[in-house]
Amino acid sequence: MAELEKLGQKYRVALRLRSKNNLQKAHNDWLLPLRMLVGGIAVANKNGIDQHAVDTLSRL
């Protein structure tokens, strides 16, 4: 039974590592570029309203 518990613990550790890697990949591949896009739109609109930018932000 101890071997089964040890195997289960290794499996849980592997799942946590995989989840962390997936979150890091999503952060780097999706969230950072989106943040840059939204930040760029916000800067472009600082002094005025651009309808295209407003529409883009609304869709996000």
PDBQT receptor file of N, H, CA, C and O in Angstrom, charges set to zero:
ATOM      1  N   MET A   1       0.827  -1.202   0.000  1.00  0.00    +0.000 N 
ATOM      2  CA  MET A   1       0.000   0.000   0.000  1.00  0.00    +0.000 C 
ATOM      3  C   MET A   1       0.866   1.260   0.000  1.00  0.00    +0.000 C 
ATOM      4  O   MET A   1       0.485   2.272  -0.587  1.00  0.00    +0.000 OA
ATOM      5  N   ALA A   2       2.010   1.205   0.644  1.00  0.00    +0.000 N 
ATOM      6  H   ALA A   2       2.320   0.382   1.121  1.00  0.00    +0.000 HD
ATOM      7  CA  ALA A   2       2.893   2.370   0.704  1.00  0.00    +0.000 C 
ATOM      8  C   ALA A   2       3.379   2.754  -0.684  1.00  0.00    +0.000 C 
ATOM      9  O   ALA A   2       3.532   3.936  -0.991  1.00  0.00    +0.000 OA
ATOM     10  N   GLU A   3       3.622   1.746  -1.525  1.00  0.00    +0.000 N 
ATOM     11  H   GLU A   3       3.498   0.786  -1.275  1.00  0.00    +0.000 HD
ATOM     12  CA  GLU A   3       4.065   2.022  -2.896  1.00  0.00    +0.000 C 
ATOM     13  C   GLU A   3       2.983   2.766  -3.670  1.00  0.00    +0.000 C 
ATOM     14  O   GLU A   3       3.279   3.684  -4.434  1.00  0.00    +0.000 OA
ATOM     15  N   LEU A   4       1.733   2.369  -3.471  1.00  0.00    +0.000 N 
ATOM     16  H   LEU A   4       1.493   1.623  -2.850  1.00  0.00    +0.000 HD
ATOM     17  CA  LEU A   4       0.617   3.024  -4.152  1.00  0.00    +0.000 C 
ATOM     18  C   LEU A   4       0.482   4.474  -3.693  1.00  0.00    +0.000 C 
ATOM     19  O   LEU A   4       0.229   5.361  -4.508  1.00  0.00    +0.000 OA
ATOM     20  N   GLU A   5       0.647   4.717  -2.410  1.00  0.00    +0.000 N 
ATOM     21  H   GLU A   5       0.853   3.996  -1.747  1.00  0.00    +0.000 HD
ATOM     22  CA  GLU A   5       0.588   6.081  -1.887  1.00  0.00    +0.000 C 
ATOM     23  C   GLU A   5       1.737   6.924  -2.427  1.00  0.00    +0.000 C 
ATOM     24  O   GLU A   5       1.554   8.096  -2.756  1.00  0.00    +0.000 OA
ATOM     25  N   LYS A   6       2.915   6.326  -2.516  1.00  0.00    +0.000 N 
ATOM     26  H   LYS A   6       3.063   5.374  -2.249  1.00  0.00    +0.000 HD
ATOM     27  CA  LYS A   6       4.082   7.026  -3.045  1.00  0.00    +0.000 C 
ATOM     28  C   LYS A   6       3.863   7.386  -4.514  1.00  0.00    +0.000 C 
ATOM     29  O   LYS A   6       4.206   8.485  -4.949  1.00  0.00    +0.000 OA
ATOM     30  N   LEU A   7       3.290   6.453  -5.273  1.00  0.00    +0.000 N 
ATOM     31  H   LEU A   7       3.011   5.560  -4.920  1.00  0.00    +0.000 HD
ATOM     32  CA  LEU A   7       2.995   6.699  -6.679  1.00  0.00    +0.000 C 
ATOM     33  C   LEU A   7       1.959   7.815  -6.824  1.00  0.00    +0.000 C 
ATOM     34  O   LEU A   7       2.085   8.677  -7.694  1.00  0.00    +0.000 OA
ATOM     35  N   GLY A   8       0.944   7.793  -5.973  1.00  0.00    +0.000 N 
ATOM     36  H   GLY A   8       0.842   7.093  -5.267  1.00  0.00    +0.000 HD
ATOM     37  CA  GLY A   8      -0.075   8.839  -5.998  1.00  0.00    +0.000 C 
ATOM     38  C   GLY A   8       0.511  10.208  -5.688  1.00  0.00    +0.000 C 
ATOM     39  O   GLY A   8       0.128  11.205  -6.301  1.00  0.00    +0.000 OA
ATOM     40  N   GLN A   9       1.423  10.256  -4.753  1.00  0.00    +0.000 N 
ATOM     41  H   GLN A   9       1.734   9.447  -4.255  1.00  0.00    +0.000 HD
ATOM     42  CA  GLN A   9       2.069  11.527  -4.402  1.00  0.00    +0.000 C 
ATOM     43  C   GLN A   9       2.903  12.037  -5.573  1.00  0.00    +0.000 C 
ATOM     44  O   GLN A   9       2.867  13.228  -5.884  1.00  0.00    +0.000 OA
ATOM     45  N   LYS A  10       3.657  11.147  -6.229  1.00  0.00    +0.000 N 
ATOM     46  H   LYS A  10       3.686  10.180  -5.976  1.00  0.00    +0.000 HD
ATOM     47  CA  LYS A  10       4.447  11.548  -7.398  1.00  0.00    +0.000 C 
ATOM     48  C   LYS A  10       3.541  12.069  -8.504  1.00  0.00    +0.000 C 
ATOM     49  O   LYS A  10       3.875  13.046  -9.174  1.00  0.00    +0.000 OA
ATOM     50  N   TYR A  11       2.398  11.424  -8.695  1.00  0.00    +0.000 N 
ATOM     51  H   TYR A  11       2.127  10.631  -8.150  1.00  0.00    +0.000 HD
ATOM     52  CA  TYR A  11       1.439  11.844  -9.717  1.00  0.00    +0.000 C 
ATOM     53  C   TYR A  11       0.905  13.245  -9.415  1.00  0.00    +0.000 C 
ATOM     54  O   TYR A  11       0.808  14.079 -10.315  1.00  0.00    +0.000 OA
ATOM     55  N   ARG A  12       0.563  13.503  -8.166  1.00  0.00    +0.000 N 
ATOM     56  H   ARG A  12       0.642  12.825  -7.435  1.00  0.00    +0.000 HD
ATOM     57  CA  ARG A  12       0.054  14.827  -7.784  1.00  0.00    +0.000 C 
ATOM     58  C   ARG A  12       1.111  15.910  -7.990  1.00  0.00    +0.000 C 
ATOM     59  O   ARG A  12       0.797  17.009  -8.448  1.00  0.00    +0.000 OA
ATOM     60  N   VAL A  13       2.352  15.602  -7.654  1.00  0.00    +0.000 N 
ATOM     61  H   VAL A  13       2.607  14.709  -7.282  1.00  0.00    +0.000 HD
ATOM     62  CA  VAL A  13       3.444  16.559  -7.864  1.00  0.00    +0.000 C 
ATOM     63  C   VAL A  13       3.604  16.842  -9.353  1.00  0.00    +0.000 C 
ATOM     64  O   VAL A  13       3.770  17.994  -9.754  1.00  0.00    +0.000 OA
ATOM     65  N   ALA A  14       3.555  15.798 -10.171  1.00  0.00    +0.000 N 
ATOM     66  H   ALA A  14       3.420  14.862  -9.846  1.00  0.00    +0.000 HD
ATOM     67  CA  ALA A  14       3.686  15.969 -11.626  1.00  0.00    +0.000 C 
ATOM     68  C   ALA A  14       2.550  16.817 -12.173  1.00  0.00    +0.000 C 
ATOM     69  O   ALA A  14       2.775  17.657 -13.044  1.00  0.00    +0.000 OA
ATOM     70  N   LEU A  15       1.337  16.613 -11.680  1.00  0.00    +0.000 N 
ATOM     71  H   LEU A  15       1.154  15.930 -10.973  1.00  0.00    +0.000 HD
ATOM     72  CA  LEU A  15       0.197  17.417 -12.134  1.00  0.00    +0.000 C 
ATOM     73  C   LEU A  15       0.368  18.885 -11.766  1.00  0.00    +0.000 C 
ATOM     74  O   LEU A  15       0.065  19.768 -12.568  1.00  0.00    +0.000 OA
ATOM     75  N   ARG A  16       0.853  19.146 -10.557  1.00  0.00    +0.000 N 
ATOM     76  H   ARG A  16       1.099  18.429  -9.906  1.00  0.00    +0.000 HD
ATOM     77  CA  ARG A  16       1.073  20.538 -10.145  1.00  0.00    +0.000 C 
ATOM     78  C   ARG A  16       2.120  21.204 -11.024  1.00  0.00    +0.000 C 
ATOM     79  O   ARG A  16       1.951  22.353 -11.430  1.00  0.00    +0.000 OA
ATOM     80  N   LEU A  17       3.200  20.487 -11.320  1.00  0.00    +0.000 N 
ATOM     81  H   LEU A  17       3.337  19.552 -10.991  1.00  0.00    +0.000 HD
ATOM     82  CA  LEU A  17       4.246  21.051 -12.178  1.00  0.00    +0.000 C 
ATOM     83  C   LEU A  17       3.722  21.313 -13.580  1.00  0.00    +0.000 C 
ATOM     84  O   LEU A  17       4.025  22.343 -14.183  1.00  0.00    +0.000 OA
ATOM     85  N   ARG A  18       2.938  20.380 -14.091  1.00  0.00    +0.000 N 
ATOM     86  H   ARG A  18       2.693  19.544 -13.601  1.00  0.00    +0.000 HD
ATOM     87  CA  ARG A  18       2.376  20.556 -15.430  1.00  0.00    +0.000 C 
ATOM     88  C   ARG A  18       1.417  21.741 -15.454  1.00  0.00    +0.000 C 
ATOM     89  O   ARG A  18       1.433  22.533 -16.396  1.00  0.00    +0.000 OA
ATOM     90  N   SER A  19       0.591  21.866 -14.436  1.00  0.00    +0.000 N 
ATOM     91  H   SER A  19       0.578  21.222 -13.671  1.00  0.00    +0.000 HD
ATOM     92  CA  SER A  19      -0.337  22.992 -14.357  1.00  0.00    +0.000 C 
ATOM     93  C   SER A  19       0.422  24.311 -14.298  1.00  0.00    +0.000 C 
ATOM     94  O   SER A  19       0.041  25.282 -14.952  1.00  0.00    +0.000 OA
ATOM     95  N   LYS A  20       1.491  24.346 -13.518  1.00  0.00    +0.000 N 
ATOM     96  H   LYS A  20       1.801  23.557 -12.987  1.00  0.00    +0.000 HD
ATOM     97  CA  LYS A  20       2.298  25.565 -13.419  1.00  0.00    +0.000 C 
ATOM     98  C   LYS A  20       2.912  25.903 -14.774  1.00  0.00    +0.000 C 
ATOM     99  O   LYS A  20       2.929  27.066 -15.178  1.00  0.00    +0.000 OA
ATOM    100  N   ASN A  21       3.414  24.890 -15.473  1.00  0.00    +0.000 N 
ATOM    101  H   ASN A  21       3.401  23.946 -15.144  1.00  0.00    +0.000 HD
ATOM    102  CA  ASN A  21       3.989  25.121 -16.799  1.00  0.00    +0.000 C 
ATOM    103  C   ASN A  21       2.938  25.617 -17.784  1.00  0.00    +0.000 C 
ATOM    104  O   ASN A  21       3.213  26.505 -18.591  1.00  0.00    +0.000 OA
ATOM    105  N   ASN A  22       1.730  25.048 -17.722  1.00  0.00    +0.000 N 
ATOM    106  H   ASN A  22       1.507  24.327 -17.067  1.00  0.00    +0.000 HD
ATOM    107  CA  ASN A  22       0.650  25.490 -18.606  1.00  0.00    +0.000 C 
ATOM    108  C   ASN A  22       0.257  26.933 -18.317  1.00  0.00    +0.000 C 
ATOM    109  O   ASN A  22       0.017  27.711 -19.241  1.00  0.00    +0.000 OA
ATOM    110  N   LEU A  23       0.191  27.290 -17.041  1.00  0.00    +0.000 N 
ATOM    111  H   LEU A  23       0.386  26.658 -16.291  1.00  0.00    +0.000 HD
ATOM    112  CA  LEU A  23      -0.140  28.668 -16.680  1.00  0.00    +0.000 C 
ATOM    113  C   LEU A  23       0.933  29.637 -17.157  1.00  0.00    +0.000 C 
ATOM    114  O   LEU A  23       0.619  30.722 -17.647  1.00  0.00    +0.000 OA
ATOM    115  N   GLN A  24       2.195  29.251 -17.017  1.00  0.00    +0.000 N 
ATOM    116  H   GLN A  24       2.450  28.370 -16.619  1.00  0.00    +0.000 HD
ATOM    117  CA  GLN A  24       3.296  30.101 -17.470  1.00  0.00    +0.000 C 
ATOM    118  C   GLN A  24       3.245  30.284 -18.978  1.00  0.00    +0.000 C 
ATOM    119  O   GLN A  24       3.476  31.384 -19.480  1.00  0.00    +0.000 OA
ATOM    120  N   LYS A  25       2.943  29.208 -19.704  1.00  0.00    +0.000 N 
ATOM    121  H   LYS A  25       2.756  28.314 -19.296  1.00  0.00    +0.000 HD
ATOM    122  CA  LYS A  25       2.854  29.280 -21.160  1.00  0.00    +0.000 C 
ATOM    123  C   LYS A  25       1.699  30.190 -21.573  1.00  0.00    +0.000 C 
ATOM    124  O   LYS A  25       1.862  31.020 -22.468  1.00  0.00    +0.000 OA
ATOM    125  N   ALA A  26       0.545  30.049 -20.939  1.00  0.00    +0.000 N 
ATOM    126  H   ALA A  26       0.413  29.376 -20.211  1.00  0.00    +0.000 HD
ATOM    127  CA  ALA A  26      -0.595  30.909 -21.255  1.00  0.00    +0.000 C 
ATOM    128  C   ALA A  26      -0.263  32.366 -20.952  1.00  0.00    +0.000 C 
ATOM    129  O   ALA A  26      -0.630  33.259 -21.715  1.00  0.00    +0.000 OA
ATOM    130  N   HIS A  27       0.420  32.605 -19.856  1.00  0.00    +0.000 N 
ATOM    131  H   HIS A  27       0.718  31.879 -19.236  1.00  0.00    +0.000 HD
ATOM    132  CA  HIS A  27       0.807  33.959 -19.483  1.00  0.00    +0.000 C 
ATOM    133  C   HIS A  27       1.712  34.568 -20.541  1.00  0.00    +0.000 C 
ATOM    134  O   HIS A  27       1.499  35.702 -20.972  1.00  0.00    +0.000 OA
ATOM    135  N   ASN A  28       2.722  33.816 -20.959  1.00  0.00    +0.000 N 
ATOM    136  H   ASN A  28       2.895  32.895 -20.609  1.00  0.00    +0.000 HD
ATOM    137  CA  ASN A  28       3.687  34.334 -21.931  1.00  0.00    +0.000 C 
ATOM    138  C   ASN A  28       3.119  34.443 -23.340  1.00  0.00    +0.000 C 
ATOM    139  O   ASN A  28       3.404  35.406 -24.053  1.00  0.00    +0.000 OA
ATOM    140  N   ASP A  29       2.314  33.459 -23.747  1.00  0.00    +0.000 N 
ATOM    141  H   ASP A  29       2.082  32.678 -23.168  1.00  0.00    +0.000 HD
ATOM    142  CA  ASP A  29       1.838  33.397 -25.128  1.00  0.00    +0.000 C 
ATOM    143  C   ASP A  29       0.570  34.206 -25.372  1.00  0.00    +0.000 C 
ATOM    144  O   ASP A  29       0.305  34.612 -26.503  1.00  0.00    +0.000 OA
ATOM    145  N   TRP A  30      -0.213  34.442 -24.330  1.00  0.00    +0.000 N 
ATOM    146  H   TRP A  30       0.003  34.112 -23.411  1.00  0.00    +0.000 HD
ATOM    147  CA  TRP A  30      -1.511  35.065 -24.543  1.00  0.00    +0.000 C 
ATOM    148  C   TRP A  30      -1.705  36.334 -23.719  1.00  0.00    +0.000 C 
ATOM    149  O   TRP A  30      -2.064  37.380 -24.259  1.00  0.00    +0.000 OA
ATOM    150  N   LEU A  31      -1.470  36.244 -22.427  1.00  0.00    +0.000 N 
ATOM    151  H   LEU A  31      -1.178  35.394 -21.987  1.00  0.00    +0.000 HD
ATOM    152  CA  LEU A  31      -1.773  37.385 -21.562  1.00  0.00    +0.000 C 
ATOM    153  C   LEU A  31      -0.830  38.568 -21.771  1.00  0.00    +0.000 C 
ATOM    154  O   LEU A  31      -1.285  39.711 -21.814  1.00  0.00    +0.000 OA
ATOM    155  N   LEU A  32       0.461  38.320 -21.899  1.00  0.00    +0.000 N 
ATOM    156  H   LEU A  32       0.831  37.391 -21.864  1.00  0.00    +0.000 HD
ATOM    157  CA  LEU A  32       1.392  39.435 -22.108  1.00  0.00    +0.000 C 
ATOM    158  C   LEU A  32       1.126  40.177 -23.416  1.00  0.00    +0.000 C 
ATOM    159  O   LEU A  32       1.076  41.407 -23.410  1.00  0.00    +0.000 OA
ATOM    160  N   PRO A  33       0.952  39.466 -24.549  1.00  0.00    +0.000 N 
ATOM    161  CA  PRO A  33       0.630  40.198 -25.782  1.00  0.00    +0.000 C 
ATOM    162  C   PRO A  33      -0.688  40.971 -25.677  1.00  0.00    +0.000 C 
ATOM    163  O   PRO A  33      -0.795  42.083 -26.192  1.00  0.00    +0.000 OA
ATOM    164  N   LEU A  34      -1.679  40.392 -25.019  1.00  0.00    +0.000 N 
ATOM    165  H   LEU A  34      -1.592  39.488 -24.601  1.00  0.00    +0.000 HD
ATOM    166  CA  LEU A  34      -2.957  41.085 -24.853  1.00  0.00    +0.000 C 
ATOM    167  C   LEU A  34      -2.777  42.337 -24.005  1.00  0.00    +0.000 C 
ATOM    168  O   LEU A  34      -3.348  43.386 -24.302  1.00  0.00    +0.000 OA
ATOM    169  N   ARG A  35      -1.994  42.220 -22.965  1.00  0.00    +0.000 N 
ATOM    170  H   ARG A  35      -1.530  41.368 -22.723  1.00  0.00    +0.000 HD
ATOM    171  CA  ARG A  35      -1.721  43.369 -22.100  1.00  0.00    +0.000 C 
ATOM    172  C   ARG A  35      -1.050  44.499 -22.884  1.00  0.00    +0.000 C 
ATOM    173  O   ARG A  35      -1.381  45.672 -22.710  1.00  0.00    +0.000 OA
ATOM    174  N   MET A  36      -0.104  44.127 -23.749  1.00  0.00    +0.000 N 
ATOM    175  H   MET A  36       0.165  43.175 -23.891  1.00  0.00    +0.000 HD
ATOM    176  CA  MET A  36       0.579  45.136 -24.559  1.00  0.00    +0.000 C 
ATOM    177  C   MET A  36      -0.394  45.793 -25.539  1.00  0.00    +0.000 C 
ATOM    178  O   MET A  36      -0.337  47.004 -25.755  1.00  0.00    +0.000 OA
ATOM    179  N   LEU A  37      -1.283  45.000 -26.129  1.00  0.00    +0.000 N 
ATOM    180  H   LEU A  37      -1.329  44.017 -25.953  1.00  0.00    +0.000 HD
ATOM    181  CA  LEU A  37      -2.274  45.535 -27.064  1.00  0.00    +0.000 C 
ATOM    182  C   LEU A  37      -3.198  46.528 -26.367  1.00  0.00    +0.000 C 
ATOM    183  O   LEU A  37      -3.414  47.637 -26.855  1.00  0.00    +0.000 OA
ATOM    184  N   VAL A  38      -3.730  46.128 -25.247  1.00  0.00    +0.000 N 
ATOM    185  H   VAL A  38      -3.555  45.226 -24.850  1.00  0.00    +0.000 HD
ATOM    186  CA  VAL A  38      -4.650  46.997 -24.506  1.00  0.00    +0.000 C 
ATOM    187  C   VAL A  38      -3.921  48.240 -24.007  1.00  0.00    +0.000 C 
ATOM    188  O   VAL A  38      -4.467  49.343 -24.052  1.00  0.00    +0.000 OA
ATOM    189  N   GLY A  39      -2.700  48.066 -23.536  1.00  0.00    +0.000 N 
ATOM    190  H   GLY A  39      -2.256  47.170 -23.499  1.00  0.00    +0.000 HD
ATOM    191  CA  GLY A  39      -1.917  49.219 -23.086  1.00  0.00    +0.000 C 
ATOM    192  C   GLY A  39      -1.651  50.191 -24.216  1.00  0.00    +0.000 C 
ATOM    193  O   GLY A  39      -1.712  51.405 -24.019  1.00  0.00    +0.000 OA
ATOM    194  N   GLY A  40      -1.354  49.667 -25.408  1.00  0.00    +0.000 N 
ATOM    195  H   GLY A  40      -1.305  48.681 -25.568  1.00  0.00    +0.000 HD
ATOM    196  CA  GLY A  40      -1.126  50.524 -26.567  1.00  0.00    +0.000 C 
ATOM    197  C   GLY A  40      -2.371  51.294 -26.959  1.00  0.00    +0.000 C 
ATOM    198  O   GLY A  40      -2.293  52.469 -27.319  1.00  0.00    +0.000 OA
ATOM    199  N   ILE A  41      -3.505  50.643 -26.892  1.00  0.00    +0.000 N 
ATOM    200  H   ILE A  41      -3.568  49.689 -26.599  1.00  0.00    +0.000 HD
ATOM    201  CA  ILE A  41      -4.771  51.314 -27.213  1.00  0.00    +0.000 C 
ATOM    202  C   ILE A  41      -5.050  52.409 -26.190  1.00  0.00    +0.000 C 
ATOM    203  O   ILE A  41      -5.481  53.504 -26.551  1.00  0.00    +0.000 OA
ATOM    204  N   ALA A  42      -4.807  52.117 -24.928  1.00  0.00    +0.000 N 
ATOM    205  H   ALA A  42      -4.457  51.227 -24.635  1.00  0.00    +0.000 HD
ATOM    206  CA  ALA A  42      -5.048  53.108 -23.876  1.00  0.00    +0.000 C 
ATOM    207  C   ALA A  42      -4.162  54.335 -24.064  1.00  0.00    +0.000 C 
ATOM    208  O   ALA A  42      -4.623  55.464 -23.898  1.00  0.00    +0.000 OA
ATOM    209  N   VAL A  43      -2.894  54.121 -24.410  1.00  0.00    +0.000 N 
ATOM    210  H   VAL A  43      -2.520  53.204 -24.545  1.00  0.00    +0.000 HD
ATOM    211  CA  VAL A  43      -1.979  55.246 -24.632  1.00  0.00    +0.000 C 
ATOM    212  C   VAL A  43      -2.418  56.055 -25.839  1.00  0.00    +0.000 C 
ATOM    213  O   VAL A  43      -2.388  57.285 -25.809  1.00  0.00    +0.000 OA
ATOM    214  N   ALA A  44      -2.828  55.369 -26.905  1.00  0.00    +0.000 N 
ATOM    215  H   ALA A  44      -2.852  54.369 -26.929  1.00  0.00    +0.000 HD
ATOM    216  CA  ALA A  44      -3.258  56.061 -28.113  1.00  0.00    +0.000 C 
ATOM    217  C   ALA A  44      -4.490  56.920 -27.860  1.00  0.00    +0.000 C 
ATOM    218  O   ALA A  44      -4.698  57.931 -28.531  1.00  0.00    +0.000 OA
ATOM    219  N   ASN A  45      -5.292  56.519 -26.903  1.00  0.00    +0.000 N 
ATOM    220  H   ASN A  45      -5.123  55.698 -26.358  1.00  0.00    +0.000 HD
ATOM    221  CA  ASN A  45      -6.535  57.235 -26.623  1.00  0.00    +0.000 C 
ATOM    222  C   ASN A  45      -6.428  58.206 -25.455  1.00  0.00    +0.000 C 
ATOM    223  O   ASN A  45      -7.433  58.767 -25.017  1.00  0.00    +0.000 OA
ATOM    224  N   LYS A  46      -5.239  58.400 -24.961  1.00  0.00    +0.000 N 
ATOM    225  H   LYS A  46      -4.423  57.944 -25.317  1.00  0.00    +0.000 HD
ATOM    226  CA  LYS A  46      -5.076  59.246 -23.783  1.00  0.00    +0.000 C 
ATOM    227  C   LYS A  46      -5.602  60.662 -24.023  1.00  0.00    +0.000 C 
ATOM    228  O   LYS A  46      -6.203  61.263 -23.134  1.00  0.00    +0.000 OA
ATOM    229  N   ASN A  47      -5.378  61.181 -25.207  1.00  0.00    +0.000 N 
ATOM    230  H   ASN A  47      -4.890  60.692 -25.930  1.00  0.00    +0.000 HD
ATOM    231  CA  ASN A  47      -5.780  62.556 -25.497  1.00  0.00    +0.000 C 
ATOM    232  C   ASN A  47      -7.027  62.653 -26.356  1.00  0.00    +0.000 C 
ATOM    233  O   ASN A  47      -7.455  63.761 -26.681  1.00  0.00    +0.000 OA
ATOM    234  N   GLY A  48      -7.610  61.559 -26.725  1.00  0.00    +0.000 N 
ATOM    235  H   GLY A  48      -7.263  60.659 -26.461  1.00  0.00    +0.000 HD
ATOM    236  CA  GLY A  48      -8.815  61.607 -27.544  1.00  0.00    +0.000 C 
ATOM    237  C   GLY A  48      -9.424  60.229 -27.662  1.00  0.00    +0.000 C 
ATOM    238  O   GLY A  48      -8.825  59.232 -27.260  1.00  0.00    +0.000 OA
ATOM    239  N   ILE A  49     -10.612  60.183 -28.214  1.00  0.00    +0.000 N 
ATOM    240  H   ILE A  49     -11.099  60.993 -28.541  1.00  0.00    +0.000 HD
ATOM    241  CA  ILE A  49     -11.316  58.911 -28.337  1.00  0.00    +0.000 C 
ATOM    242  C   ILE A  49     -11.277  58.467 -29.792  1.00  0.00    +0.000 C 
ATOM    243  O   ILE A  49     -11.713  59.191 -30.686  1.00  0.00    +0.000 OA
ATOM    244  N   ASP A  50     -10.750  57.268 -30.016  1.00  0.00    +0.000 N 
ATOM    245  H   ASP A  50     -10.396  56.680 -29.289  1.00  0.00    +0.000 HD
ATOM    246  CA  ASP A  50     -10.710  56.656 -31.332  1.00  0.00    +0.000 C 
ATOM    247  C   ASP A  50     -11.774  55.563 -31.341  1.00  0.00    +0.000 C 
ATOM    248  O   ASP A  50     -11.685  54.616 -30.560  1.00  0.00    +0.000 OA
ATOM    249  N   GLN A  51     -12.764  55.675 -32.199  1.00  0.00    +0.000 N 
ATOM    250  H   GLN A  51     -12.836  56.444 -32.834  1.00  0.00    +0.000 HD
ATOM    251  CA  GLN A  51     -13.883  54.736 -32.189  1.00  0.00    +0.000 C 
ATOM    252  C   GLN A  51     -13.425  53.294 -32.416  1.00  0.00    +0.000 C 
ATOM    253  O   GLN A  51     -13.961  52.368 -31.807  1.00  0.00    +0.000 OA
ATOM    254  N   HIS A  52     -12.438  53.104 -33.288  1.00  0.00    +0.000 N 
ATOM    255  H   HIS A  52     -12.002  53.856 -33.783  1.00  0.00    +0.000 HD
ATOM    256  CA  HIS A  52     -11.933  51.749 -33.532  1.00  0.00    +0.000 C 
ATOM    257  C   HIS A  52     -11.358  51.153 -32.245  1.00  0.00    +0.000 C 
ATOM    258  O   HIS A  52     -11.598  49.984 -31.940  1.00  0.00    +0.000 OA
ATOM    259  N   ALA A  53     -10.616  51.937 -31.506  1.00  0.00    +0.000 N 
ATOM    260  H   ALA A  53     -10.422  52.886 -31.753  1.00  0.00    +0.000 HD
ATOM    261  CA  ALA A  53     -10.034  51.461 -30.251  1.00  0.00    +0.000 C 
ATOM    262  C   ALA A  53     -11.120  51.156 -29.225  1.00  0.00    +0.000 C 
ATOM    263  O   ALA A  53     -11.033  50.164 -28.501  1.00  0.00    +0.000 OA
ATOM    264  N   VAL A  54     -12.134  52.000 -29.161  1.00  0.00    +0.000 N 
ATOM    265  H   VAL A  54     -12.205  52.806 -29.749  1.00  0.00    +0.000 HD
ATOM    266  CA  VAL A  54     -13.242  51.769 -28.230  1.00  0.00    +0.000 C 
ATOM    267  C   VAL A  54     -13.945  50.463 -28.577  1.00  0.00    +0.000 C 
ATOM    268  O   VAL A  54     -14.267  49.675 -27.688  1.00  0.00    +0.000 OA
ATOM    269  N   ASP A  55     -14.185  50.229 -29.867  1.00  0.00    +0.000 N 
ATOM    270  H   ASP A  55     -13.923  50.869 -30.590  1.00  0.00    +0.000 HD
ATOM    271  CA  ASP A  55     -14.818  48.985 -30.301  1.00  0.00    +0.000 C 
ATOM    272  C   ASP A  55     -13.957  47.776 -29.953  1.00  0.00    +0.000 C 
ATOM    273  O   ASP A  55     -14.467  46.749 -29.507  1.00  0.00    +0.000 OA
ATOM    274  N   THR A  56     -12.650  47.905 -30.159  1.00  0.00    +0.000 N 
ATOM    275  H   THR A  56     -12.236  48.740 -30.522  1.00  0.00    +0.000 HD
ATOM    276  CA  THR A  56     -11.733  46.806 -29.855  1.00  0.00    +0.000 C 
ATOM    277  C   THR A  56     -11.752  46.480 -28.372  1.00  0.00    +0.000 C 
ATOM    278  O   THR A  56     -11.842  45.312 -27.994  1.00  0.00    +0.000 OA
ATOM    279  N   LEU A  57     -11.670  47.492 -27.535  1.00  0.00    +0.000 N 
ATOM    280  H   LEU A  57     -11.597  48.441 -27.842  1.00  0.00    +0.000 HD
ATOM    281  CA  LEU A  57     -11.704  47.256 -26.090  1.00  0.00    +0.000 C 
ATOM    282  C   LEU A  57     -13.036  46.661 -25.651  1.00  0.00    +0.000 C 
ATOM    283  O   LEU A  57     -13.074  45.831 -24.743  1.00  0.00    +0.000 OA
ATOM    284  N   SER A  58     -14.121  47.075 -26.284  1.00  0.00    +0.000 N 
ATOM    285  H   SER A  58     -14.090  47.749 -27.021  1.00  0.00    +0.000 HD
ATOM    286  CA  SER A  58     -15.432  46.537 -25.938  1.00  0.00    +0.000 C 
ATOM    287  C   SER A  58     -15.508  45.046 -26.237  1.00  0.00    +0.000 C 
ATOM    288  O   SER A  58     -16.146  44.293 -25.502  1.00  0.00    +0.000 OA
ATOM    289  N   ARG A  59     -14.861  44.624 -27.313  1.00  0.00    +0.000 N 
ATOM    290  H   ARG A  59     -14.344  45.236 -27.911  1.00  0.00    +0.000 HD
ATOM    291  CA  ARG A  59     -14.887  43.208 -27.690  1.00  0.00    +0.000 C 
ATOM    292  C   ARG A  59     -14.020  42.359 -26.783  1.00  0.00    +0.000 C 
ATOM    293  O   ARG A  59     -14.263  41.161 -26.635  1.00  0.00    +0.000 OA
ATOM    294  N   LEU A  60     -13.013  42.965 -26.173  1.00  0.00    +0.000 N 
ATOM    295  H   LEU A  60     -12.816  43.938 -26.293  1.00  0.00    +0.000 HD
ATOM    296  CA  LEU A  60     -12.138  42.205 -25.284  1.00  0.00    +0.000 C 
ATOM    297  C   LEU A  60     -12.870  41.902 -24.002  1.00  0.00    +0.000 C 
ATOM    298  O   LEU A  60     -12.313  41.266 -23.108  1.00  0.00    +0.000 OA
TER     299      LEU A  60
